[in-house]
Amino acid sequence: MYDSLFSDSLAVLPVWVLGLTALALVLIDAFRPNAANATDAGPLVPWLTVAALAVALGIEALRMSGDAVGVFADHLRVGGYAAFANAVVLLGALASTVLSIPYLRRTGHSLAEVYVLILIASIGMMTLAGSGSLVTAFVGLETMSVCLYVLTGLVRERERGPESALKYFLLGAFSTGFFLYGIALMYGATGTMMLAAMPEALAETGNVGLFVGGVALLLVGFLFKVSAVPFHMWTPDVYQGAPTTLTAFMSTASKTAAFAALIVVLWQAIPAGTNATLVLAVVSALTMVGGNVLALNQTNVKRMLAYSSVAHAGYILAGLAAANATGYGGALYYLLAYTVMNLGAFGVLAALEHDDAHGAVQSLDDLKGAGFRRPLLGATMGVFMFGLTGFPPLAGFIGKYQVFAGVVEANMAWLAVIGVLASAASAFYYLRVVGVLYARSDKDTAIAPGVPLAAPPVLTAVVLIACAVALLGLGLLPGGVLEATRAFFDGGAAMAVAP
């Protein structure tokens, strides 16, 4: 018993690293000499957070090969697809934290609790992504959600901050009710909380109607977390109200964790005959079209990226609706590409923001000509906008191609056609941002020859360049990552959901 407990605890070493670091940060902040300065946690707290996330990321990266294995009586999975999803989550957390160090210090909100919440939220996301039972899925989901509610309302002086946090909390609590009720019905139909055991248990009990009702309610909870239509209404307000670098965190890491858990539910828990894939295909089509249409008329770039996030959730849902190894593997690859692209886009916005008495301004007019004044930010933003549009040879194109290939393989070519047309429509609002960045303004003509142009903070520049290079590298050399993500789901078990 003790040997098993020790080995299981060792298997979740990244969680221990993050958890113990979070506790240490609380103590460091409580006893630091200049604790009276409540608006600045000092350099030690953020850099310990970066170090913990980097160590955890390194451990997960070494565990990606092979299949996922169960620990703690199979309630949690480590290695394989779980390690890949956790690595993407940690990548989003790490890059967001590095971007947040200069951003939060500049805005006067470099609080120790921000970095503690990032670590605890990451633990919840990893628990959700590696869940082997509905119990761990719920625990991970709520741990993640509570932290994000608080982070959303971090800037209390800004009118939209508390409003966004309250809206996120109320709607999140509502969706949690659906999620819990779905868990109760699925347990009542099968007599088990273990995802892998549900198909066999359902065959023995025959409570298909009750099980389908539970799956429907569970999907509502998941679709809310990934911002799928018609459960997306919270997304633009929350993205706009939250601090920009923390928006990058919640838009990438939380979406990765929720999609990874949903993949496992579809892959292992839902047998053929429940029509789950047809429902996901319809929701995917609505999400792709709805997200892109709503983004077309936005003048606030953060709200535009929020609706863009909705549309990208639709692309990923298309891979899940395919219910085959190509679709699932393509969805995981797309999550990695999306994380890199969105981190970069929000990182550029954070560097371009200027504060007034009411908070940050991020309208298209405010960005006019910024590409001339800040060449690095303009160039990298162009790369990220082209990547989000799906231009080759960037990773966004490869990701979309892969999920649509899975859809065609599942004989749902109509969904792929809708996805391609929706993606083509997105070029209007993505490329409009690039055009605005390089539109001449009065400020540009005022720049005298020889005057050095404004540059972003060094940490921000490093993250943006790394994201741009990674986006290009994943697009030019996608083979290894695509083979790995597909291999996670190759075999008979991957066909648990029939298209």
Solvent accessible surface area in square Angstrom, and as a share of the most:
residue,aa,sasa,rsa
1,M,185,0.83
2,Y,167,0.64
3,D,122,0.63
4,S,61,0.39
5,L,93,0.46
6,F,140,0.58
7,S,59,0.38
8,D,22,0.12
9,S,25,0.16
10,L,98,0.49
11,A,19,0.15
12,V,12,0.07
13,L,66,0.33
14,P,1,0.01
15,V,40,0.23
16,W,123,0.43
17,V,33,0.19
18,L,0,0.00
19,G,21,0.20
20,L,101,0.50
21,T,22,0.13
22,A,4,0.03
23,L,116,0.58
24,A,41,0.32
25,L,0,0.00
26,V,78,0.45
27,L,107,0.53
28,I,49,0.25
29,D,36,0.19
30,A,65,0.51
31,F,162,0.68
32,R,32,0.12
33,P,144,0.91
34,N,81,0.41
35,A,45,0.35
36,A,106,0.82
37,N,69,0.36
38,A,72,0.56
39,T,74,0.43
40,D,40,0.21
41,A,5,0.04
42,G,13,0.13
43,P,93,0.59
44,L,97,0.48
45,V,1,0.00
46,P,0,0.00
47,W,106,0.37
48,L,61,0.30
49,T,0,0.00
50,V,20,0.11
51,A,50,0.39
52,A,6,0.05
53,L,0,0.00
54,A,45,0.35
55,V,78,0.45
56,A,0,0.00
57,L,37,0.19
58,G,33,0.32
59,I,33,0.17
60,E,7,0.03
61,A,50,0.39
62,L,152,0.75
63,R,60,0.22
64,M,53,0.24
65,S,99,0.64
66,G,52,0.50
67,D,116,0.60
68,A,19,0.15
69,V,88,0.51
70,G,31,0.29
71,V,11,0.06
72,F,76,0.32
73,A,85,0.66
74,D,67,0.35
75,H,58,0.26
76,L,24,0.12
77,R,33,0.12
78,V,19,0.11
79,G,10,0.09
80,G,0,0.00
81,Y,9,0.04
82,A,0,0.00
83,A,0,0.00
84,F,11,0.05
85,A,0,0.00
86,N,9,0.05
87,A,7,0.06
88,V,4,0.03
89,V,0,0.00
90,L,0,0.00
91,L,55,0.27
92,G,0,0.00
93,A,0,0.00
94,L,32,0.16
95,A,11,0.08
96,S,0,0.00
97,T,0,0.00
98,V,19,0.11
99,L,2,0.01
100,S,0,0.00
101,I,4,0.02
102,P,27,0.17
103,Y,9,0.03
104,L,1,0.00
105,R,105,0.38
106,R,123,0.45
107,T,27,0.16
108,G,33,0.31
109,H,23,0.10
110,S,1,0.00
111,L,31,0.15
112,A,5,0.04
113,E,91,0.41
114,V,0,0.00
115,Y,0,0.00
116,V,15,0.09
117,L,32,0.16
118,I,0,0.00
119,L,0,0.00
120,I,61,0.31
121,A,0,0.00
122,S,0,0.00
123,I,32,0.16
124,G,1,0.01
125,M,0,0.00
126,M,6,0.03
127,T,24,0.14
128,L,0,0.00
129,A,0,0.00
130,G,1,0.01
131,S,1,0.01
132,G,1,0.01
133,S,0,0.00
134,L,1,0.00
135,V,69,0.39
136,T,22,0.13
137,A,1,0.01
138,F,52,0.22
139,V,80,0.46
140,G,0,0.00
141,L,3,0.01
142,E,40,0.18
143,T,42,0.25
144,M,3,0.01
145,S,0,0.00
146,V,83,0.47
147,C,7,0.04
148,L,1,0.00
149,Y,21,0.08
150,V,81,0.46
151,L,1,0.00
152,T,0,0.00
153,G,14,0.13
154,L,22,0.11
155,V,11,0.06
156,R,188,0.69
157,E,128,0.57
158,R,21,0.08
159,E,148,0.66
160,R,105,0.38
161,G,0,0.00
162,P,57,0.36
163,E,89,0.40
164,S,3,0.02
165,A,16,0.12
166,L,104,0.52
167,K,67,0.28
168,Y,7,0.03
169,F,99,0.41
170,L,99,0.49
171,L,52,0.26
172,G,0,0.00
173,A,51,0.40
174,F,137,0.57
175,S,5,0.03
176,T,16,0.09
177,G,40,0.39
178,F,66,0.27
179,F,1,0.00
180,L,80,0.40
181,Y,132,0.50
182,G,0,0.00
183,I,12,0.06
184,A,55,0.43
185,L,37,0.19
186,M,0,0.00
187,Y,102,0.39
188,G,46,0.44
189,A,1,0.00
190,T,9,0.05
191,G,54,0.52
192,T,24,0.14
193,M,51,0.23
194,M,43,0.19
195,L,1,0.00
196,A,58,0.45
197,A,44,0.34
198,M,0,0.00
199,P,36,0.23
200,E,123,0.55
201,A,16,0.13
202,L,9,0.05
203,A,86,0.67
204,E,135,0.61
205,T,67,0.39
206,G,50,0.48
207,N,60,0.31
208,V,77,0.44
209,G,62,0.59
210,L,77,0.38
211,F,0,0.00
212,V,55,0.32
213,G,29,0.28
214,G,0,0.00
215,V,7,0.04
216,A,52,0.41
217,L,36,0.18
218,L,1,0.00
219,L,9,0.04
220,V,29,0.17
221,G,1,0.01
222,F,1,0.00
223,L,6,0.03
224,F,8,0.03
225,K,12,0.05
226,V,0,0.00
227,S,1,0.01
228,A,0,0.00
229,V,21,0.12
230,P,71,0.44
231,F,52,0.22
232,H,29,0.13
233,M,99,0.44
234,W,10,0.04
235,T,0,0.00
236,P,5,0.03
237,D,25,0.13
238,V,0,0.00
239,Y,3,0.01
240,Q,21,0.09
241,G,0,0.00
242,A,0,0.00
243,P,1,0.00
244,T,0,0.00
245,T,1,0.00
246,L,0,0.00
247,T,0,0.00
248,A,0,0.00
249,F,0,0.00
250,M,7,0.03
251,S,0,0.00
252,T,0,0.00
253,A,0,0.00
254,S,11,0.07
255,K,4,0.02
256,T,1,0.00
257,A,0,0.00
258,A,0,0.00
259,F,0,0.00
260,A,3,0.02
261,A,1,0.01
262,L,0,0.00
263,I,1,0.01
264,V,0,0.00
265,V,1,0.01
266,L,1,0.00
267,W,22,0.08
268,Q,27,0.12
269,A,0,0.00
270,I,0,0.00
271,P,28,0.18
272,A,66,0.51
273,G,68,0.65
274,T,15,0.09
275,N,100,0.51
276,A,5,0.04
277,T,10,0.06
278,L,105,0.52
279,V,72,0.41
280,L,0,0.00
281,A,0,0.00
282,V,71,0.41
283,V,16,0.09
284,S,0,0.00
285,A,13,0.10
286,L,93,0.46
287,T,0,0.00
288,M,0,0.00
289,V,70,0.40
290,G,18,0.18
291,G,0,0.00
292,N,2,0.01
293,V,85,0.49
294,L,71,0.36
295,A,0,0.00
296,L,56,0.28
297,N,131,0.67
298,Q,34,0.15
299,T,91,0.53
300,N,26,0.13
301,V,1,0.00
302,K,0,0.00
303,R,52,0.19
304,M,4,0.02
305,L,1,0.00
306,A,0,0.00
307,Y,23,0.09
308,S,1,0.00
309,S,0,0.00
310,V,0,0.00
311,A,1,0.01
312,H,1,0.01
313,A,0,0.00
314,G,0,0.00
315,Y,2,0.01
316,I,0,0.00
317,L,0,0.00
318,A,0,0.00
319,G,0,0.00
320,L,0,0.00
321,A,0,0.00
322,A,0,0.00
323,A,1,0.00
324,N,11,0.06
325,A,4,0.03
326,T,7,0.04
327,G,0,0.00
328,Y,0,0.00
329,G,2,0.02
330,G,0,0.00
331,A,0,0.00
332,L,3,0.02
333,Y,1,0.00
334,Y,0,0.00
335,L,1,0.00
336,L,24,0.12
337,A,0,0.00
338,Y,1,0.00
339,T,0,0.00
340,V,6,0.03
341,M,0,0.00
342,N,1,0.01
343,L,2,0.01
344,G,0,0.00
345,A,0,0.00
346,F,0,0.00
347,G,0,0.00
348,V,0,0.00
349,L,1,0.01
350,A,5,0.04
351,A,14,0.11
352,L,25,0.12
353,E,10,0.05
354,H,92,0.41
355,D,67,0.35
356,D,75,0.39
357,A,98,0.76
358,H,154,0.69
359,G,12,0.12
360,A,17,0.14
361,V,44,0.25
362,Q,8,0.03
363,S,33,0.21
364,L,19,0.09
365,D,121,0.63
366,D,46,0.24
367,L,6,0.03
368,K,87,0.37
369,G,0,0.00
370,A,4,0.03
371,G,2,0.02
372,F,59,0.25
373,R,49,0.18
374,R,63,0.23
375,P,65,0.41
376,L,54,0.27
377,L,0,0.00
378,G,1,0.01
379,A,58,0.45
380,T,8,0.05
381,M,1,0.00
382,G,9,0.08
383,V,47,0.27
384,F,0,0.00
385,M,0,0.00
386,F,74,0.31
387,G,0,0.00
388,L,0,0.00
389,T,10,0.06
390,G,15,0.14
391,F,78,0.33
392,P,81,0.51
393,P,65,0.41
394,L,16,0.08
395,A,0,0.00
396,G,0,0.00
397,F,76,0.31
398,I,27,0.14
399,G,0,0.00
400,K,12,0.05
401,Y,137,0.52
402,Q,26,0.11
403,V,0,0.00
404,F,18,0.07
405,A,33,0.25
406,G,0,0.00
407,V,0,0.00
408,V,81,0.47
409,E,96,0.43
410,A,10,0.08
411,N,138,0.71
412,M,23,0.10
413,A,54,0.42
414,W,113,0.40
415,L,0,0.00
416,A,9,0.07
417,V,84,0.49
418,I,52,0.26
419,G,0,0.00
420,V,82,0.47
421,L,119,0.59
422,A,9,0.07
423,S,12,0.08
424,A,68,0.52
425,A,45,0.35
426,S,1,0.01
427,A,24,0.18
428,F,120,0.50
429,Y,0,0.00
430,Y,2,0.01
431,L,59,0.30
432,R,66,0.24
433,V,1,0.00
434,V,27,0.15
435,G,45,0.43
436,V,28,0.16
437,L,1,0.00
438,Y,89,0.34
439,A,33,0.26
440,R,152,0.55
441,S,24,0.15
442,D,122,0.63
443,K,128,0.54
444,D,8,0.04
445,T,110,0.64
446,A,82,0.63
447,I,59,0.30
448,A,51,0.40
449,P,137,0.86
450,G,83,0.80
451,V,80,0.46
452,P,118,0.74
453,L,76,0.38
454,A,52,0.41
455,A,80,0.62
456,P,13,0.08
457,P,60,0.38
458,V,119,0.69
459,L,48,0.24
460,T,6,0.04
461,A,17,0.13
462,V,86,0.50
463,V,13,0.08
464,L,0,0.00
465,I,83,0.42
466,A,56,0.43
467,C,11,0.06
468,A,16,0.12
469,V,97,0.56
470,A,40,0.31
471,L,0,0.00
472,L,77,0.38
473,G,32,0.31
474,L,25,0.13
475,G,6,0.06
476,L,99,0.49
477,L,146,0.73
478,P,26,0.16
479,G,35,0.34
480,G,55,0.53
481,V,38,0.22
482,L,29,0.14
483,E,125,0.56
484,A,42,0.32
485,T,0,0.00
486,R,88,0.32
487,A,58,0.45
488,F,22,0.09
489,F,2,0.01
490,D,81,0.42
491,G,50,0.48
492,G,67,0.65
493,A,72,0.55
494,A,1,0.01
495,M,93,0.42
496,A,28,0.22
497,V,4,0.03
498,A,45,0.35
499,P,100,0.63
